[in-house]
């Protein structure tokens, strides 16, 4: 979904719009799934990266600008635990019981005028 909002600074408000957000690349060089006996599933993703392209637009009382941008997030680590109750009376359900995510680097490039 698009992102729209505003931020207040000492010199006034900045309104922003981020639209046409597209994930253009996902890398999962290290991923594993293991069973946790009696409780569920553990998912571990290491050193992942994600690249997102988007349009951006900002407006202040003094100027406005717009363009295209790219965000690259790298050194992403995720550990998630899913519970899988063993209930033979209905469909299998999975619920997220814990999740920890860290990221190392975020590189943002903004190009003016779309």
Long-range contacts (C-beta under 8 A, 24 or more apart in sequence): 11-60, 11-62, 12-60, 12-61, 12-62, 13-60, 13-61, 14-58, 14-59, 14-60, 15-58, 15-59, 15-60, 16-56, 16-57, 16-58, 16-59, 17-55, 17-56, 17-57, 17-58, 18-54, 18-55, 18-56, 18-57, 18-69, 19-54, 19-55, 19-56, 19-57, 20-53, 20-54, 20-55, 21-52, 21-53, 21-54, 22-52, 22-53, 22-54, 23-50, 23-51, 23-52, 24-51, 24-52, 24-53, 25-49, 25-50, 25-51, 26-50, 26-51, 36-81, 39-81, 39-83, 39-84, 40-81, 40-82, 40-83, 40-84, 40-94, 40-97, 41-81, 41-82, 41-84, 41-94, 42-79, 42-80, 42-81, 42-82, 43-78, 43-79, 43-80, 43-81, 43-82, 44-78, 44-79, 45-76, 45-77, 45-78, 45-79, 46-77, 47-74, 47-75, 47-76, 47-77, 48-74, 48-76, 48-77, 48-78, 49-73, 49-74, 49-75, 49-76, 50-74, 50-76, 55-114, 56-110, 65-112, 65-113, 66-112, 66-113, 66-114, 67-110, 67-111, 67-112, 67-113, 67-114, 68-110, 68-111, 68-114, 69-108, 69-109, 69-110, 69-111, 70-108, 70-109, 71-106, 71-107, 71-108, 71-109, 72-105, 72-106, 72-107, 73-103, 73-105, 73-106, 73-107, 74-103, 74-104, 74-105, 74-107, 75-103, 75-104, 75-105, 76-101, 76-102, 76-103, 76-104, 77-101, 77-102, 77-103
